[in-house]
């Protein structure tokens, strides 16, 4: 029996799902870590990207920051942050994953506001809208599809990377994989490793599918048609 067959056998054992520390418990931890990381990333990336996009400045700085942040290995952050007052466990994992989530959120928020037709802004100003009213009534509604695209990219990346939480005792589905290495490949651990990897991959695909549907729902039909006709239009970063 190869490792993939062992993995499916492991997944078909109900006890591996329901026992304390089993898949149900680890899945709940994984989703909770990912949720907090994405929320923290949104709290940082969206306001900054929206503010810069509204002002029409800082595009080069946004791209530079996004590229620099993506260049930081998440595993390196997970190694360093536990040595800070955050300690071991879930807090350093949430912070590290949030750093990973910020670039697509920031870049898409900035792109979403800058892709708006300047004539639309001028028409709104001609109607007497102030800067704040322009942002709330015109720019943000038109940039919602880009904000949704950034959220989709960030969420999928975070869910797929959250398995690294096991390195700092942060919980999540990575604990299943880590335990498999502890058992040993020749003692059935290989199947558990494959099973953990399969669950992480399926979870990331599920999040991608759900958020792709959400992105389509929040994108007005006219914008979807316009993008289909003009494939060279500005695309969201990431």
MODELLER restraints for C-alpha pairs under 7 A, 6 or more apart:
rsr = mdl.restraints
at = mdl.atoms
rsr.add(forms.Gaussian(group=physical.xy_distance, feature=features.Distance(at['CA:3:A'], at['CA:190:A']), mean=5.55, stdev=0.5))
rsr.add(forms.Gaussian(group=physical.xy_distance, feature=features.Distance(at['CA:3:A'], at['CA:191:A']), mean=4.92, stdev=0.5))
rsr.add(forms.Gaussian(group=physical.xy_distance, feature=features.Distance(at['CA:3:A'], at['CA:194:A']), mean=6.76, stdev=0.5))
rsr.add(forms.Gaussian(group=physical.xy_distance, feature=features.Distance(at['CA:4:A'], at['CA:191:A']), mean=6.38, stdev=0.5))
rsr.add(forms.Gaussian(group=physical.xy_distance, feature=features.Distance(at['CA:4:A'], at['CA:194:A']), mean=6.30, stdev=0.5))
rsr.add(forms.Gaussian(group=physical.xy_distance, feature=features.Distance(at['CA:6:A'], at['CA:191:A']), mean=4.33, stdev=0.5))
rsr.add(forms.Gaussian(group=physical.xy_distance, feature=features.Distance(at['CA:7:A'], at['CA:191:A']), mean=3.85, stdev=0.5))
rsr.add(forms.Gaussian(group=physical.xy_distance, feature=features.Distance(at['CA:7:A'], at['CA:192:A']), mean=5.65, stdev=0.5))
rsr.add(forms.Gaussian(group=physical.xy_distance, feature=features.Distance(at['CA:7:A'], at['CA:194:A']), mean=5.21, stdev=0.5))
rsr.add(forms.Gaussian(group=physical.xy_distance, feature=features.Distance(at['CA:7:A'], at['CA:195:A']), mean=4.52, stdev=0.5))
rsr.add(forms.Gaussian(group=physical.xy_distance, feature=features.Distance(at['CA:8:A'], at['CA:195:A']), mean=6.56, stdev=0.5))
rsr.add(forms.Gaussian(group=physical.xy_distance, feature=features.Distance(at['CA:10:A'], at['CA:191:A']), mean=6.50, stdev=0.5))
rsr.add(forms.Gaussian(group=physical.xy_distance, feature=features.Distance(at['CA:10:A'], at['CA:192:A']), mean=6.32, stdev=0.5))
rsr.add(forms.Gaussian(group=physical.xy_distance, feature=features.Distance(at['CA:10:A'], at['CA:195:A']), mean=6.72, stdev=0.5))
rsr.add(forms.Gaussian(group=physical.xy_distance, feature=features.Distance(at['CA:11:A'], at['CA:195:A']), mean=6.24, stdev=0.5))
rsr.add(forms.Gaussian(group=physical.xy_distance, feature=features.Distance(at['CA:16:A'], at['CA:22:A']), mean=5.29, stdev=0.5))
rsr.add(forms.Gaussian(group=physical.xy_distance, feature=features.Distance(at['CA:16:A'], at['CA:23:A']), mean=6.35, stdev=0.5))
rsr.add(forms.Gaussian(group=physical.xy_distance, feature=features.Distance(at['CA:17:A'], at['CA:23:A']), mean=4.50, stdev=0.5))
rsr.add(forms.Gaussian(group=physical.xy_distance, feature=features.Distance(at['CA:17:A'], at['CA:24:A']), mean=5.47, stdev=0.5))
rsr.add(forms.Gaussian(group=physical.xy_distance, feature=features.Distance(at['CA:18:A'], at['CA:24:A']), mean=6.29, stdev=0.5))
rsr.add(forms.Gaussian(group=physical.xy_distance, feature=features.Distance(at['CA:26:A'], at['CA:171:A']), mean=6.56, stdev=0.5))
rsr.add(forms.Gaussian(group=physical.xy_distance, feature=features.Distance(at['CA:26:A'], at['CA:172:A']), mean=4.62, stdev=0.5))
rsr.add(forms.Gaussian(group=physical.xy_distance, feature=features.Distance(at['CA:26:A'], at['CA:173:A']), mean=5.06, stdev=0.5))
rsr.add(forms.Gaussian(group=physical.xy_distance, feature=features.Distance(at['CA:27:A'], at['CA:172:A']), mean=6.12, stdev=0.5))
rsr.add(forms.Gaussian(group=physical.xy_distance, feature=features.Distance(at['CA:27:A'], at['CA:173:A']), mean=5.91, stdev=0.5))
rsr.add(forms.Gaussian(group=physical.xy_distance, feature=features.Distance(at['CA:29:A'], at['CA:171:A']), mean=6.09, stdev=0.5))
rsr.add(forms.Gaussian(group=physical.xy_distance, feature=features.Distance(at['CA:29:A'], at['CA:172:A']), mean=4.83, stdev=0.5))
rsr.add(forms.Gaussian(group=physical.xy_distance, feature=features.Distance(at['CA:30:A'], at['CA:162:A']), mean=6.72, stdev=0.5))
rsr.add(forms.Gaussian(group=physical.xy_distance, feature=features.Distance(at['CA:30:A'], at['CA:171:A']), mean=6.98, stdev=0.5))
rsr.add(forms.Gaussian(group=physical.xy_distance, feature=features.Distance(at['CA:30:A'], at['CA:172:A']), mean=3.99, stdev=0.5))
rsr.add(forms.Gaussian(group=physical.xy_distance, feature=features.Distance(at['CA:30:A'], at['CA:173:A']), mean=5.96, stdev=0.5))
rsr.add(forms.Gaussian(group=physical.xy_distance, feature=features.Distance(at['CA:33:A'], at['CA:90:A']), mean=6.96, stdev=0.5))
rsr.add(forms.Gaussian(group=physical.xy_distance, feature=features.Distance(at['CA:33:A'], at['CA:94:A']), mean=5.98, stdev=0.5))
rsr.add(forms.Gaussian(group=physical.xy_distance, feature=features.Distance(at['CA:34:A'], at['CA:158:A']), mean=5.94, stdev=0.5))
rsr.add(forms.Gaussian(group=physical.xy_distance, feature=features.Distance(at['CA:34:A'], at['CA:159:A']), mean=5.69, stdev=0.5))
rsr.add(forms.Gaussian(group=physical.xy_distance, feature=features.Distance(at['CA:34:A'], at['CA:162:A']), mean=6.65, stdev=0.5))
rsr.add(forms.Gaussian(group=physical.xy_distance, feature=features.Distance(at['CA:36:A'], at['CA:94:A']), mean=6.37, stdev=0.5))
rsr.add(forms.Gaussian(group=physical.xy_distance, feature=features.Distance(at['CA:37:A'], at['CA:94:A']), mean=4.71, stdev=0.5))
rsr.add(forms.Gaussian(group=physical.xy_distance, feature=features.Distance(at['CA:37:A'], at['CA:95:A']), mean=6.53, stdev=0.5))
rsr.add(forms.Gaussian(group=physical.xy_distance, feature=features.Distance(at['CA:37:A'], at['CA:97:A']), mean=5.58, stdev=0.5))
rsr.add(forms.Gaussian(group=physical.xy_distance, feature=features.Distance(at['CA:37:A'], at['CA:98:A']), mean=4.53, stdev=0.5))
rsr.add(forms.Gaussian(group=physical.xy_distance, feature=features.Distance(at['CA:38:A'], at['CA:98:A']), mean=6.00, stdev=0.5))
rsr.add(forms.Gaussian(group=physical.xy_distance, feature=features.Distance(at['CA:38:A'], at['CA:101:A']), mean=6.31, stdev=0.5))
rsr.add(forms.Gaussian(group=physical.xy_distance, feature=features.Distance(at['CA:38:A'], at['CA:154:A']), mean=6.95, stdev=0.5))
rsr.add(forms.Gaussian(group=physical.xy_distance, feature=features.Distance(at['CA:38:A'], at['CA:155:A']), mean=6.19, stdev=0.5))
rsr.add(forms.Gaussian(group=physical.xy_distance, feature=features.Distance(at['CA:40:A'], at['CA:98:A']), mean=5.85, stdev=0.5))
rsr.add(forms.Gaussian(group=physical.xy_distance, feature=features.Distance(at['CA:41:A'], at['CA:98:A']), mean=4.70, stdev=0.5))
rsr.add(forms.Gaussian(group=physical.xy_distance, feature=features.Distance(at['CA:41:A'], at['CA:99:A']), mean=6.76, stdev=0.5))
rsr.add(forms.Gaussian(group=physical.xy_distance, feature=features.Distance(at['CA:41:A'], at['CA:101:A']), mean=5.43, stdev=0.5))
rsr.add(forms.Gaussian(group=physical.xy_distance, feature=features.Distance(at['CA:41:A'], at['CA:102:A']), mean=4.85, stdev=0.5))
rsr.add(forms.Gaussian(group=physical.xy_distance, feature=features.Distance(at['CA:42:A'], at['CA:102:A']), mean=6.97, stdev=0.5))
rsr.add(forms.Gaussian(group=physical.xy_distance, feature=features.Distance(at['CA:42:A'], at['CA:105:A']), mean=6.55, stdev=0.5))
rsr.add(forms.Gaussian(group=physical.xy_distance, feature=features.Distance(at['CA:44:A'], at['CA:102:A']), mean=6.86, stdev=0.5))
rsr.add(forms.Gaussian(group=physical.xy_distance, feature=features.Distance(at['CA:45:A'], at['CA:102:A']), mean=5.06, stdev=0.5))
rsr.add(forms.Gaussian(group=physical.xy_distance, feature=features.Distance(at['CA:45:A'], at['CA:105:A']), mean=5.25, stdev=0.5))
rsr.add(forms.Gaussian(group=physical.xy_distance, feature=features.Distance(at['CA:45:A'], at['CA:106:A']), mean=4.25, stdev=0.5))
rsr.add(forms.Gaussian(group=physical.xy_distance, feature=features.Distance(at['CA:46:A'], at['CA:105:A']), mean=6.02, stdev=0.5))
rsr.add(forms.Gaussian(group=physical.xy_distance, feature=features.Distance(at['CA:46:A'], at['CA:106:A']), mean=5.60, stdev=0.5))
rsr.add(forms.Gaussian(group=physical.xy_distance, feature=features.Distance(at['CA:46:A'], at['CA:109:A']), mean=5.88, stdev=0.5))
rsr.add(forms.Gaussian(group=physical.xy_distance, feature=features.Distance(at['CA:48:A'], at['CA:106:A']), mean=6.76, stdev=0.5))
rsr.add(forms.Gaussian(group=physical.xy_distance, feature=features.Distance(at['CA:49:A'], at['CA:106:A']), mean=4.73, stdev=0.5))
rsr.add(forms.Gaussian(group=physical.xy_distance, feature=features.Distance(at['CA:49:A'], at['CA:107:A']), mean=6.58, stdev=0.5))
rsr.add(forms.Gaussian(group=physical.xy_distance, feature=features.Distance(at['CA:49:A'], at['CA:109:A']), mean=4.88, stdev=0.5))
rsr.add(forms.Gaussian(group=physical.xy_distance, feature=features.Distance(at['CA:49:A'], at['CA:110:A']), mean=4.49, stdev=0.5))
rsr.add(forms.Gaussian(group=physical.xy_distance, feature=features.Distance(at['CA:50:A'], at['CA:109:A']), mean=5.51, stdev=0.5))
rsr.add(forms.Gaussian(group=physical.xy_distance, feature=features.Distance(at['CA:50:A'], at['CA:110:A']), mean=5.67, stdev=0.5))
rsr.add(forms.Gaussian(group=physical.xy_distance, feature=features.Distance(at['CA:50:A'], at['CA:113:A']), mean=6.83, stdev=0.5))
rsr.add(forms.Gaussian(group=physical.xy_distance, feature=features.Distance(at['CA:52:A'], at['CA:58:A']), mean=6.10, stdev=0.5))
rsr.add(forms.Gaussian(group=physical.xy_distance, feature=features.Distance(at['CA:52:A'], at['CA:110:A']), mean=6.42, stdev=0.5))
rsr.add(forms.Gaussian(group=physical.xy_distance, feature=features.Distance(at['CA:53:A'], at['CA:110:A']), mean=4.52, stdev=0.5))
rsr.add(forms.Gaussian(group=physical.xy_distance, feature=features.Distance(at['CA:53:A'], at['CA:113:A']), mean=5.13, stdev=0.5))
rsr.add(forms.Gaussian(group=physical.xy_distance, feature=features.Distance(at['CA:53:A'], at['CA:114:A']), mean=5.61, stdev=0.5))
rsr.add(forms.Gaussian(group=physical.xy_distance, feature=features.Distance(at['CA:54:A'], at['CA:113:A']), mean=6.34, stdev=0.5))
rsr.add(forms.Gaussian(group=physical.xy_distance, feature=features.Distance(at['CA:54:A'], at['CA:135:A']), mean=6.97, stdev=0.5))
rsr.add(forms.Gaussian(group=physical.xy_distance, feature=features.Distance(at['CA:56:A'], at['CA:114:A']), mean=6.85, stdev=0.5))
rsr.add(forms.Gaussian(group=physical.xy_distance, feature=features.Distance(at['CA:62:A'], at['CA:107:A']), mean=6.49, stdev=0.5))
rsr.add(forms.Gaussian(group=physical.xy_distance, feature=features.Distance(at['CA:63:A'], at['CA:107:A']), mean=6.95, stdev=0.5))
rsr.add(forms.Gaussian(group=physical.xy_distance, feature=features.Distance(at['CA:66:A'], at['CA:103:A']), mean=4.46, stdev=0.5))
rsr.add(forms.Gaussian(group=physical.xy_distance, feature=features.Distance(at['CA:69:A'], at['CA:100:A']), mean=6.94, stdev=0.5))
rsr.add(forms.Gaussian(group=physical.xy_distance, feature=features.Distance(at['CA:69:A'], at['CA:103:A']), mean=6.75, stdev=0.5))
rsr.add(forms.Gaussian(group=physical.xy_distance, feature=features.Distance(at['CA:70:A'], at['CA:100:A']), mean=6.50, stdev=0.5))
rsr.add(forms.Gaussian(group=physical.xy_distance, feature=features.Distance(at['CA:70:A'], at['CA:103:A']), mean=7.00, stdev=0.5))
rsr.add(forms.Gaussian(group=physical.xy_distance, feature=features.Distance(at['CA:74:A'], at['CA:96:A']), mean=6.27, stdev=0.5))
rsr.add(forms.Gaussian(group=physical.xy_distance, feature=features.Distance(at['CA:77:A'], at['CA:96:A']), mean=5.78, stdev=0.5))
rsr.add(forms.Gaussian(group=physical.xy_distance, feature=features.Distance(at['CA:78:A'], at['CA:92:A']), mean=6.58, stdev=0.5))
rsr.add(forms.Gaussian(group=physical.xy_distance, feature=features.Distance(at['CA:78:A'], at['CA:93:A']), mean=6.33, stdev=0.5))
rsr.add(forms.Gaussian(group=physical.xy_distance, feature=features.Distance(at['CA:78:A'], at['CA:96:A']), mean=6.26, stdev=0.5))
rsr.add(forms.Gaussian(group=physical.xy_distance, feature=features.Distance(at['CA:78:A'], at['CA:168:A']), mean=6.92, stdev=0.5))
rsr.add(forms.Gaussian(group=physical.xy_distance, feature=features.Distance(at['CA:81:A'], at['CA:92:A']), mean=5.53, stdev=0.5))
rsr.add(forms.Gaussian(group=physical.xy_distance, feature=features.Distance(at['CA:82:A'], at['CA:88:A']), mean=4.82, stdev=0.5))
rsr.add(forms.Gaussian(group=physical.xy_distance, feature=features.Distance(at['CA:82:A'], at['CA:92:A']), mean=6.02, stdev=0.5))
rsr.add(forms.Gaussian(group=physical.xy_distance, feature=features.Distance(at['CA:86:A'], at['CA:92:A']), mean=5.86, stdev=0.5))
rsr.add(forms.Gaussian(group=physical.xy_distance, feature=features.Distance(at['CA:88:A'], at['CA:168:A']), mean=5.70, stdev=0.5))
rsr.add(forms.Gaussian(group=physical.xy_distance, feature=features.Distance(at['CA:88:A'], at['CA:169:A']), mean=6.50, stdev=0.5))
rsr.add(forms.Gaussian(group=physical.xy_distance, feature=features.Distance(at['CA:89:A'], at['CA:168:A']), mean=6.04, stdev=0.5))
rsr.add(forms.Gaussian(group=physical.xy_distance, feature=features.Distance(at['CA:89:A'], at['CA:169:A']), mean=5.15, stdev=0.5))
rsr.add(forms.Gaussian(group=physical.xy_distance, feature=features.Distance(at['CA:89:A'], at['CA:170:A']), mean=4.12, stdev=0.5))
rsr.add(forms.Gaussian(group=physical.xy_distance, feature=features.Distance(at['CA:90:A'], at['CA:170:A']), mean=4.50, stdev=0.5))
rsr.add(forms.Gaussian(group=physical.xy_distance, feature=features.Distance(at['CA:93:A'], at['CA:165:A']), mean=5.84, stdev=0.5))
rsr.add(forms.Gaussian(group=physical.xy_distance, feature=features.Distance(at['CA:93:A'], at['CA:170:A']), mean=6.54, stdev=0.5))
rsr.add(forms.Gaussian(group=physical.xy_distance, feature=features.Distance(at['CA:97:A'], at['CA:158:A']), mean=6.01, stdev=0.5))
rsr.add(forms.Gaussian(group=physical.xy_distance, feature=features.Distance(at['CA:101:A'], at['CA:154:A']), mean=4.77, stdev=0.5))
rsr.add(forms.Gaussian(group=physical.xy_distance, feature=features.Distance(at['CA:101:A'], at['CA:158:A']), mean=6.54, stdev=0.5))
rsr.add(forms.Gaussian(group=physical.xy_distance, feature=features.Distance(at['CA:104:A'], at['CA:150:A']), mean=5.11, stdev=0.5))
rsr.add(forms.Gaussian(group=physical.xy_distance, feature=features.Distance(at['CA:104:A'], at['CA:153:A']), mean=6.56, stdev=0.5))
rsr.add(forms.Gaussian(group=physical.xy_distance, feature=features.Distance(at['CA:104:A'], at['CA:154:A']), mean=5.99, stdev=0.5))
rsr.add(forms.Gaussian(group=physical.xy_distance, feature=features.Distance(at['CA:104:A'], at['CA:237:A']), mean=6.35, stdev=0.5))
rsr.add(forms.Gaussian(group=physical.xy_distance, feature=features.Distance(at['CA:104:A'], at['CA:238:A']), mean=5.73, stdev=0.5))
rsr.add(forms.Gaussian(group=physical.xy_distance, feature=features.Distance(at['CA:105:A'], at['CA:147:A']), mean=6.99, stdev=0.5))
rsr.add(forms.Gaussian(group=physical.xy_distance, feature=features.Distance(at['CA:105:A'], at['CA:150:A']), mean=4.59, stdev=0.5))
rsr.add(forms.Gaussian(group=physical.xy_distance, feature=features.Distance(at['CA:105:A'], at['CA:151:A']), mean=6.06, stdev=0.5))
rsr.add(forms.Gaussian(group=physical.xy_distance, feature=features.Distance(at['CA:105:A'], at['CA:154:A']), mean=6.65, stdev=0.5))
rsr.add(forms.Gaussian(group=physical.xy_distance, feature=features.Distance(at['CA:107:A'], at['CA:237:A']), mean=5.71, stdev=0.5))
rsr.add(forms.Gaussian(group=physical.xy_distance, feature=features.Distance(at['CA:108:A'], at['CA:146:A']), mean=5.53, stdev=0.5))
rsr.add(forms.Gaussian(group=physical.xy_distance, feature=features.Distance(at['CA:108:A'], at['CA:147:A']), mean=5.94, stdev=0.5))
rsr.add(forms.Gaussian(group=physical.xy_distance, feature=features.Distance(at['CA:108:A'], at['CA:150:A']), mean=5.25, stdev=0.5))
rsr.add(forms.Gaussian(group=physical.xy_distance, feature=features.Distance(at['CA:108:A'], at['CA:236:A']), mean=5.23, stdev=0.5))
rsr.add(forms.Gaussian(group=physical.xy_distance, feature=features.Distance(at['CA:108:A'], at['CA:237:A']), mean=5.47, stdev=0.5))
rsr.add(forms.Gaussian(group=physical.xy_distance, feature=features.Distance(at['CA:109:A'], at['CA:146:A']), mean=6.41, stdev=0.5))
rsr.add(forms.Gaussian(group=physical.xy_distance, feature=features.Distance(at['CA:109:A'], at['CA:147:A']), mean=5.43, stdev=0.5))
rsr.add(forms.Gaussian(group=physical.xy_distance, feature=features.Distance(at['CA:111:A'], at['CA:236:A']), mean=6.33, stdev=0.5))
rsr.add(forms.Gaussian(group=physical.xy_distance, feature=features.Distance(at['CA:112:A'], at['CA:143:A']), mean=4.48, stdev=0.5))
rsr.add(forms.Gaussian(group=physical.xy_distance, feature=features.Distance(at['CA:112:A'], at['CA:146:A']), mean=5.03, stdev=0.5))
rsr.add(forms.Gaussian(group=physical.xy_distance, feature=features.Distance(at['CA:112:A'], at['CA:147:A']), mean=6.87, stdev=0.5))
rsr.add(forms.Gaussian(group=physical.xy_distance, feature=features.Distance(at['CA:113:A'], at['CA:139:A']), mean=5.93, stdev=0.5))
rsr.add(forms.Gaussian(group=physical.xy_distance, feature=features.Distance(at['CA:113:A'], at['CA:143:A']), mean=5.63, stdev=0.5))
rsr.add(forms.Gaussian(group=physical.xy_distance, feature=features.Distance(at['CA:115:A'], at['CA:234:A']), mean=6.75, stdev=0.5))
rsr.add(forms.Gaussian(group=physical.xy_distance, feature=features.Distance(at['CA:124:A'], at['CA:134:A']), mean=6.64, stdev=0.5))
rsr.add(forms.Gaussian(group=physical.xy_distance, feature=features.Distance(at['CA:144:A'], at['CA:218:A']), mean=6.87, stdev=0.5))
rsr.add(forms.Gaussian(group=physical.xy_distance, feature=features.Distance(at['CA:145:A'], at['CA:215:A']), mean=6.09, stdev=0.5))
rsr.add(forms.Gaussian(group=physical.xy_distance, feature=features.Distance(at['CA:145:A'], at['CA:218:A']), mean=6.14, stdev=0.5))
rsr.add(forms.Gaussian(group=physical.xy_distance, feature=features.Distance(at['CA:145:A'], at['CA:219:A']), mean=5.11, stdev=0.5))
rsr.add(forms.Gaussian(group=physical.xy_distance, feature=features.Distance(at['CA:146:A'], at['CA:236:A']), mean=6.04, stdev=0.5))
rsr.add(forms.Gaussian(group=physical.xy_distance, feature=features.Distance(at['CA:148:A'], at['CA:215:A']), mean=5.30, stdev=0.5))
rsr.add(forms.Gaussian(group=physical.xy_distance, feature=features.Distance(at['CA:149:A'], at['CA:215:A']), mean=6.38, stdev=0.5))
rsr.add(forms.Gaussian(group=physical.xy_distance, feature=features.Distance(at['CA:149:A'], at['CA:236:A']), mean=6.89, stdev=0.5))
rsr.add(forms.Gaussian(group=physical.xy_distance, feature=features.Distance(at['CA:152:A'], at['CA:208:A']), mean=6.57, stdev=0.5))
rsr.add(forms.Gaussian(group=physical.xy_distance, feature=features.Distance(at['CA:152:A'], at['CA:211:A']), mean=5.46, stdev=0.5))
rsr.add(forms.Gaussian(group=physical.xy_distance, feature=features.Distance(at['CA:152:A'], at['CA:212:A']), mean=6.87, stdev=0.5))
rsr.add(forms.Gaussian(group=physical.xy_distance, feature=features.Distance(at['CA:153:A'], at['CA:238:A']), mean=6.77, stdev=0.5))
rsr.add(forms.Gaussian(group=physical.xy_distance, feature=features.Distance(at['CA:156:A'], at['CA:204:A']), mean=5.53, stdev=0.5))
rsr.add(forms.Gaussian(group=physical.xy_distance, feature=features.Distance(at['CA:156:A'], at['CA:207:A']), mean=6.24, stdev=0.5))
rsr.add(forms.Gaussian(group=physical.xy_distance, feature=features.Distance(at['CA:156:A'], at['CA:208:A']), mean=5.95, stdev=0.5))
rsr.add(forms.Gaussian(group=physical.xy_distance, feature=features.Distance(at['CA:159:A'], at['CA:204:A']), mean=5.84, stdev=0.5))
rsr.add(forms.Gaussian(group=physical.xy_distance, feature=features.Distance(at['CA:160:A'], at['CA:200:A']), mean=6.38, stdev=0.5))
rsr.add(forms.Gaussian(group=physical.xy_distance, feature=features.Distance(at['CA:160:A'], at['CA:201:A']), mean=6.90, stdev=0.5))
rsr.add(forms.Gaussian(group=physical.xy_distance, feature=features.Distance(at['CA:160:A'], at['CA:204:A']), mean=5.72, stdev=0.5))
rsr.add(forms.Gaussian(group=physical.xy_distance, feature=features.Distance(at['CA:163:A'], at['CA:172:A']), mean=6.17, stdev=0.5))
rsr.add(forms.Gaussian(group=physical.xy_distance, feature=features.Distance(at['CA:163:A'], at['CA:173:A']), mean=5.61, stdev=0.5))
rsr.add(forms.Gaussian(group=physical.xy_distance, feature=features.Distance(at['CA:163:A'], at['CA:174:A']), mean=3.98, stdev=0.5))
rsr.add(forms.Gaussian(group=physical.xy_distance, feature=features.Distance(at['CA:164:A'], at['CA:174:A']), mean=5.97, stdev=0.5))
rsr.add(forms.Gaussian(group=physical.xy_distance, feature=features.Distance(at['CA:165:A'], at['CA:171:A']), mean=5.99, stdev=0.5))
rsr.add(forms.Gaussian(group=physical.xy_distance, feature=features.Distance(at['CA:165:A'], at['CA:172:A']), mean=6.56, stdev=0.5))
rsr.add(forms.Gaussian(group=physical.xy_distance, feature=features.Distance(at['CA:165:A'], at['CA:174:A']), mean=6.45, stdev=0.5))
rsr.add(forms.Gaussian(group=physical.xy_distance, feature=features.Distance(at['CA:166:A'], at['CA:172:A']), mean=6.80, stdev=0.5))
rsr.add(forms.Gaussian(group=physical.xy_distance, feature=features.Distance(at['CA:166:A'], at['CA:174:A']), mean=5.08, stdev=0.5))
rsr.add(forms.Gaussian(group=physical.xy_distance, feature=features.Distance(at['CA:166:A'], at['CA:175:A']), mean=5.07, stdev=0.5))
rsr.add(forms.Gaussian(group=physical.xy_distance, feature=features.Distance(at['CA:166:A'], at['CA:178:A']), mean=6.79, stdev=0.5))
rsr.add(forms.Gaussian(group=physical.xy_distance, feature=features.Distance(at['CA:173:A'], at['CA:196:A']), mean=6.44, stdev=0.5))
rsr.add(forms.Gaussian(group=physical.xy_distance, feature=features.Distance(at['CA:173:A'], at['CA:200:A']), mean=6.85, stdev=0.5))
rsr.add(forms.Gaussian(group=physical.xy_distance, feature=features.Distance(at['CA:176:A'], at['CA:192:A']), mean=6.91, stdev=0.5))
rsr.add(forms.Gaussian(group=physical.xy_distance, feature=features.Distance(at['CA:176:A'], at['CA:193:A']), mean=6.92, stdev=0.5))
rsr.add(forms.Gaussian(group=physical.xy_distance, feature=features.Distance(at['CA:176:A'], at['CA:196:A']), mean=5.63, stdev=0.5))
rsr.add(forms.Gaussian(group=physical.xy_distance, feature=features.Distance(at['CA:177:A'], at['CA:192:A']), mean=6.48, stdev=0.5))
rsr.add(forms.Gaussian(group=physical.xy_distance, feature=features.Distance(at['CA:177:A'], at['CA:193:A']), mean=4.48, stdev=0.5))
rsr.add(forms.Gaussian(group=physical.xy_distance, feature=features.Distance(at['CA:177:A'], at['CA:196:A']), mean=5.29, stdev=0.5))
rsr.add(forms.Gaussian(group=physical.xy_distance, feature=features.Distance(at['CA:180:A'], at['CA:189:A']), mean=4.09, stdev=0.5))
rsr.add(forms.Gaussian(group=physical.xy_distance, feature=features.Distance(at['CA:180:A'], at['CA:190:A']), mean=6.33, stdev=0.5))
rsr.add(forms.Gaussian(group=physical.xy_distance, feature=features.Distance(at['CA:180:A'], at['CA:192:A']), mean=5.17, stdev=0.5))
rsr.add(forms.Gaussian(group=physical.xy_distance, feature=features.Distance(at['CA:180:A'], at['CA:193:A']), mean=5.11, stdev=0.5))
rsr.add(forms.Gaussian(group=physical.xy_distance, feature=features.Distance(at['CA:181:A'], at['CA:189:A']), mean=5.91, stdev=0.5))
rsr.add(forms.Gaussian(group=physical.xy_distance, feature=features.Distance(at['CA:181:A'], at['CA:193:A']), mean=6.97, stdev=0.5))
rsr.add(forms.Gaussian(group=physical.xy_distance, feature=features.Distance(at['CA:183:A'], at['CA:189:A']), mean=5.06, stdev=0.5))
rsr.add(forms.Gaussian(group=physical.xy_distance, feature=features.Distance(at['CA:227:A'], at['CA:233:A']), mean=6.76, stdev=0.5))
